[in-house]
């Protein structure tokens, strides 16, 4: 009998232009700017949010 392999990688995240606009609006809403430290902080937040969504979807 075949055993199922666990998924160890997630699909690459790519946003359509409409979603990019929403992300930009969220960036502005949260008060971030093009300041390098601010964008780095938002990048970390966004990675955590994506990881959370993937965990909810794929259960890992």
N, C-alpha and C positions, 0 to 999 in steps of 0.2 A: 504494500500500500504506500502511496506517495504521502509524504508529510509536507504540510504547508510551510513555506519559508516566511519568516517575519520580515516585514518591510523595515529596512534600516535607513532608507533615504526618503526624503519627501520631495514632491515635485517642486521644480523651481518656481519661485514667486515672480510673476510679472504682472504689472497692473495695466489695464487698458487706460486710454487717455481720460475717460470720464472718472475713473477711480483715482487717477493721479490728481485730478482737480479737487476731488474730495479730500485727499490727503493733504494737498497744499492748503486748503481751507482749514483743516484741522491744525496744521502747523501754525497758521496765523492765529487761530482761535486760542491756542495754548500759549501764545505770546513768544514763540520761538522766532528767530530771525536767521539771517545768513551767517551769523557769528559762528565760527568753527566749534566752539565749545557747546553752544546751544544746539547746533545741528547734530553734534556727536551724541548729546543727551537724548535728542528726539529719535535718533537712529536706534539707540539702545532700547528706548520705549517701543518703537515700532517692531523691532526684532522680537521683543518679549510678547507683544500682542499677536504677531504672526505665529510664534511658537505655541501660544495658548490656543489659537484657533485650530492649528494643525493637530494639537493634542486632543482637542474636543472632537475633531473630525475623524482622526485615525486611531484614537485611543492610546497614543504613546506620548 
